[in-house]
């Protein structure tokens, strides 16, 4: 009877460890996606600023003068 209880405790610890490891994996994946979205947002913002500046410069050069 004691051996059965020890095996159940070992299985419980194994399941808890597996769940904890899975939770760590999910958290790492979530932080990776969030960091990637922030990088994409910065790149998009920088490209918009560059496009706006280029259009303004081209518009001034193309006017007859």
C-alpha positions in Angstrom: 0.0 0.0 0.0 2.9 2.4 0.7 4.5 1.6 -2.6 1.3 2.5 -4.4 1.1 5.8 -2.7 4.7 6.7 -3.6 4.0 5.9 -7.2 1.0 8.2 -7.2 3.0 11.0 -5.6 5.7 10.5 -8.3 3.1 10.6 -11.0 1.6 13.8 -9.5 4.9 15.5 -9.4 5.6 14.4 -13.0 2.3 15.9 -14.2 2.9 19.1 -12.3 6.4 19.4 -13.7 5.1 18.8 -17.2 2.4 21.4 -16.8 4.9 23.9 -15.4 7.2 23.3 -18.3 4.4 23.8 -20.7 3.4 27.1 -19.0 7.0 28.3 -19.3 6.9 27.5 -23.0 3.6 29.3 -23.5 4.9 32.4 -21.6 8.1 32.5 -23.8 6.0 32.2 -26.9 3.7 35.0 -25.8 6.7 37.3 -24.9 8.3 36.5 -28.3 5.1 37.5 -30.2 4.7 40.7 -28.1 8.3 41.7 -28.7 8.0 41.0 -32.4 4.8 43.0 -32.7 6.6 46.0 -31.0 9.5 45.7 -33.5 7.0 45.6 -36.4 5.2 48.6 -35.0 8.5 50.5 -34.8 9.5 49.5 -38.4 6.1 50.5 -39.7 6.3 53.9 -38.0 9.8 54.6 -39.3 8.8 53.7 -42.8 5.8 56.0 -42.6 8.0 58.8 -41.5 10.5 58.2 -44.3 7.7 58.0 -46.9 6.2 61.3 -45.7 9.6 63.0 -45.8 10.4 61.6 -49.2 7.0 62.7 -50.6 7.5 66.2 -49.3 11.0 66.5 -50.7 9.9 65.1 -54.1 6.9 67.4 -54.2 9.1 70.5 -53.7 11.5 69.4 -56.4 8.9 68.7 -58.9 7.2 72.1 -58.9 8.2 74.3 -61.8 10.3 77.1 -60.7 
